[in-house]
Amino acid sequence: MSKEALRYEQLAEELGGLIATGTLRPGDRLPSVRRLSEEQRLSVSTVVQALRRLEDRGLVEARPQSGFFVRHRGLPCSEPCARSTPDSAVAVDVTQRLGRVLQASMQPGVAPLAAALPAPSLLPIAALHRLYSGVARRHPDLLAGSSHAFMDAPALVRQLVRRSLAWGGPLDAAEIVITNSCTEALGLCLRVSTQPGDTVAVESPAYYLMLQLLESLGLKALEIPTDPRTGLSIEAFDLATRQGKVAACLLVPNASNPLGCIMPDEHKRRLARLAAERGVAVIEDDLYGDLFFGAQRPWPIKAFDQTGNVMLCSSFSKSLTPALRIGFVAAGRYRSQVALHKTLSSGATNPITQHVLGEYLESGGYDRHLRTLRRAYEQQVEAMRAAVTRHFPASTRLTQPQGGFVLWVELPEEVDATALHAQALAEGVAFVPGELFSASGMYRNCLRLNCGNPHTPEIEDAVRRLGKLIREGDAREDEQAA
Ligand SMILES: Cc1ncc(COP(=O)(O)O)c(C=O)c1O
């Protein structure tokens, strides 16, 4: 290490020590750069480097024109609260804005905090590669397209039924339809349970793809208040469905996107019962159900369904690889209509992929992979929470996800996350602005961060840059108000 590097490290250590022992307390202003430079007989740039070092460690924060202050560190940000939502259903119009945001966020060199995608390093690509070659070699008939190549693979369906035993299943093999993705499954369920112009109850905030599906089918969204810990409010659902004007309820009860919450079993039971009584079809997206952080696999609403009214959709996009393009729906009493629509829209699902997945599930490889993956996602989410706590303004609120790998961040009231998104892109950082999770334009001061990547120094730096932009914007607001 050079002499200069040693000096700034030493100064950073000394100041860090004063913070650790409480001599310098959260909110205290550090001596100015000039004063530190004179007192320590160090160059101004060495002092600045030391302070930047402390900033990177989340110990101090720079406030424009005011100097460096000790951060309120270690205090986790508090969680957002459920917000009240409009009383009536609204038409949805998010697709164009969303397309622009996601496209811009995928540019090379932009830190991947937008789309909820797992890092390739977390995926069992080598195992899948071996399975694909093996299946293609052992089953040339699948490649030749003989008749059974066009059916749902019985071995895969058997595995899906077997897996459902972990959450109070079993599913009925006869109600399962294999699809090209969870998205396809959700679209099919909406088609068979609604008519254009109908109202669909959704979580608030809701995963934007669900809003897009409603938009494409000419359906209206009724946003139901959703608690960041316990999910969709059953009381609000009860009130909203009394008039009999809601055709379906579309939700992610396990590790929701974007809140990461898991609905308690009692809520799931009540929702299943109420919905059946009121003729509201339940379409649940269980994509993150296998990616829980707790001790046990959470049960889906389907486990509490007594009438065949619940359609359970899922896929392996977040747990194996998004490239697999395979999902399924256990469609209850809607099974035959779902199967018909599936055949008409895309024919059978790729038979080779069905066999690969069936073999992977049967071998136990998937369960072993999941154990590692869940730990990785949990650590990544925790690291992202810590980074946001370090770098974002102290009044930021953020979720405490119980599974999955996205984080929902509520910024100070005056921050416009959509405007921030354009500035952040210019700095090489992407995220999804909160308003895209609402049909009625709520959540302008919120954003969603993808935690699907290992928390490298590059990711930490992207969060730091984002936090800096937010704090600079805040300071400008303060100046204008003064
Ligand atoms: C809740 C939820 N459902 C569905 C999807 C899409 O899944 P698939 O790739 O299987 O269509 C996503 C992807 O982010 C998601 O978060």
The ligand as an SDF file (V2000), in Angstrom:
LIG
                    3D

 16 16  0  0  0  0  0  0  0  0999 V2000
  -45.1070  -12.6300   -9.5370 C   0  0  0  0  0  0  0  0  0  0  0  0
  -44.5990  -12.9800  -10.9080 C   0  0  0  0  0  0  0  0  0  0  0  0
  -45.3710  -13.7320  -11.7110 N   0  0  0  0  0  0  0  0  0  0  0  0
  -44.9670  -14.0930  -12.9540 C   0  0  0  0  0  0  0  0  0  0  0  0
  -43.7470  -13.6930  -13.4440 C   0  0  0  0  0  0  0  0  0  0  0  0
  -43.3400  -14.1350  -14.8090 C   0  0  0  0  0  0  0  0  0  0  0  0
  -43.0830  -15.5170  -14.7920 O   0  0  0  0  0  0  0  0  0  0  0  0
  -42.8140  -16.3210  -16.1720 P   0  0  0  0  0  0  0  0  0  0  0  0
  -41.4320  -15.9720  -16.6280 O   0  0  0  0  0  0  0  0  0  0  0  0
  -42.9410  -17.7450  -15.8240 O   0  0  0  0  0  0  0  0  0  0  0  0
  -43.8410  -15.8650  -17.1300 O   0  0  0  0  0  0  0  0  0  0  0  0
  -42.9020  -12.9100  -12.6410 C   0  0  0  0  0  0  0  0  0  0  0  0
  -41.6100  -12.4320  -13.1480 C   0  0  0  0  0  0  0  0  0  0  0  0
  -41.0250  -11.4930  -12.6180 O   0  0  0  0  0  0  0  0  0  0  0  0
  -43.3490  -12.5480  -11.3410 C   0  0  0  0  0  0  0  0  0  0  0  0
  -42.5990  -11.8170  -10.5340 O   0  0  0  0  0  0  0  0  0  0  0  0
  1  2  1  0
  2  3  1  0
  2 15  2  0
  3  4  2  0
  4  5  1  0
  5  6  1  0
  5 12  2  0
  6  7  1  0
  7  8  1  0
  8  9  2  0
  8 10  1  0
  8 11  1  0
 12 13  1  0
 12 15  1  0
 13 14  2  0
 15 16  1  0
M  END
$$$$
